[in-house]
Amino acid sequence: MAEAVTETTPASLPHMRRNVFLLAVCLALSFTGSSLTMVVTALAASMLADPTHIYRLPVFGDISEPALATLPLSLMFVGTVSMTIPASMFMRRFGRRSGFSFGQMIGITAALISAYAIYVHEFWLLVLGGFILGMHNGVWQYIRFAAAEVADDAFRSKAISLVMASGVFAAIAGPEIAKFTREGMGPYLFAGSYLSIVALCLLSICVLQFVRIPPLTATQRKQTGRPMREIARQPAFIVAVLSAMLGYSTMSLVMTATPLAMAFCGFGFGDTASVIQWHVLAMFAPSFVTGHIIRKIGVLAVIKIGTLLGFACIAVTLSGIDLANFGVGLVLLGLCWNFMFVGGTTLLTETYRPEERNRVQGINDFLVFGMVSIASLSAGLLQALVGWDAVNMVVVAPIGIVLAAALWLRFSGNRRAV
């Protein structure tokens, strides 16, 4: 049943900060499951992959199944793309809370499929589980926009950054849960890790029932707003999408390849989990202050700082293959993602009216996660065919494009808030 439509505005809500806190808890639980899958998925797929299974791909030629070890993770992003617009339209009709709760049910289904895939030792079933987990991710990603909707204008940038800061919990909990549950099902390595996602989704559903998110008013629901072509022509919209899209996809490309590169360099599961843990921590810890920084120096300055951190990451990862190179490089990569993604999300909220929000948010996330899925799909193949250095060199151009776009908007004077 759709949530009741009232003439409520974010500024009039008496429990604005309480709602932001509850949304942050929900996002923390969802991010925990996501960071857990980032640690275990490629390794679980490598365990299930049969080296005798060879596939002929149009451009890359003959590829063995182990070379497709990042495919479940890559199709996770494809699943995210497939749900961006449907999830946004579903929530326009039935409300945020109903949509988020339904998304958690998808996550439970996906986790059970993935655990069963390990139990029956079936690589392609794990790929299916990864795709459905991506559909789950495509729904809860909208929590960051829901936080903006429960906040007034003065608190909006902080609300977005604070819910994103909940990922700090995920940075610690996700890899730790992965380590603790890795052998929880005896010989079925990583099955217990996927089953822990079921518990996280159930807990998130419980918390969601206490969240109050203002729906669109009756008038706003009847309005369609401006044509998407007009909205997309706004310079601020272009820069916002580029920052989030290229910031997230470059992070995904490097991060997805990292566990495989570290395994190739002889590092064990514990070292890999620790590097991913520090990476995820760096992704979200700055969010405690990112909103404040945006209010102080402006969103475009934050995006530009993010691109410079991306270039620093590349310099570190190309300088060696010691544990410190992986660790420091991935920390810089996490900081780069935070400034570019939170900055892009904040800038996007300036480009649409309330009645346009679901459509614009859906298109934005379709573009963002579409590019992320391409990057993730490429990561395993690039790592297998041309190596770790090539993976890092590929991201130079996208980061440079975002830097150029932010500078253009800054000095062109074309930025206008709706």
Secondary structure, DSSP 8 states (H G I E B T S, - for coil): ---------GGG-TTHHHHHHHHHHHHHHHHHHHHHHHHHHHHHHHHH--TT-EEEETTTEEEEGGGGTTHHHHHHHHHHHHHHHHHHHHHHHH-HHHHHHHHHHHHHHHHHHHHHHHHTT-HHHHHHHHHHHHHHHHHHTTHHHHHHHTS-TTTHHHHHHHHHHTHHHHHHHHHHHHHHHTTTTTTSTTHHHHHHHHHHHHHHHHHHTT-------HHHHH---S-HHHHHTSHHHHHHHHHHHHHHHHHHHHHHHHHHHHHHTT--HHHHHHHHHHHHHHHHTTHHHHHHHHHHH-HHHHHHHHHHHHHHHHHHHTT--SHHHHHHHHHHHHHHHHHHHHHHHHHHTTS--GGGHHHHHHHHHHHHHHHHHHHHHHHHHHHHHT-HHHHHHHTHHHHHHHHHHHHHHHHH------
